[in-house]
């Protein structure tokens, strides 16, 4: 999965994927940087693009993801 993410993350503009620990649990985080000098329209575009990328990443990486039910098993 890590290799797949590294090969494909560049297909998601304005976003980066990292491996972080949240509450002691390792997981992936998708984030983007906002321009402090951007117009409101540009900021909205960047935020909307990041949100779309999170959905696209979930769909693209679906074969690697487990459901909560499968994790418990």
N, C-alpha and C positions, 0 to 999 in steps of 0.2 A: 504494500500500500504506500509506504513512504516513497519508493521509487516512482510509482505512478503519480503521486502528488507532485513530486519534483519535476517530472516531465510535463505535466499539464497545467500547473498553476499559472504559467504565463499566458494562458488562454483566457484568463479572467482579469480584464483590465481594471486598474485602480485598486487591486486587492492583493494581499499577501497572506499566505497560510503559514502558521508556525505551530510548533509542538510545545505546549505549555502544561504546567501543573496547576490545576484549579482545585482548591480544597484538598490537596494531596493526591488528586486523581489526574494522571496524565491524559491530555486530550489535545485536539487540534483547535486552533483559533484562526478565524479569518478576520483580517482587519485592513483598514485603508487609512491613509494620511490625508488630512484636509488642509487646504491652503488657507492660511490666516488672512490673506489679502483677497480671497475670492469673493465674488458677488454672491448674493443669496441664491440666484439662479444656478450658479456653478456649484455651490455647496449642495443644493437640492439634487442636482445631477449626480454628484459624487456619492451622496448617501443612497440615492435610488439605485445607482450602479452597484454599489456594495451589496445592497439587499438582494438585487437580482443575481449577483454572483454567488451569494450564499445558497440561494435556491438552485442555481445551475450546478454548483459544486456538489450539493446533496444528490442531485439527479445523476451527475457524472460519476460519482463515487459510490452510488447505490450498491453495486455488486460487492463492495468491500464492507458495507455497513451492516451492523447487526441490529435487530429490533430488541426492545427491552425484554420481551418474552424469551428470545433466544439467548440473551446474556445470562439470564437466571438459570438456564438449563445446564 
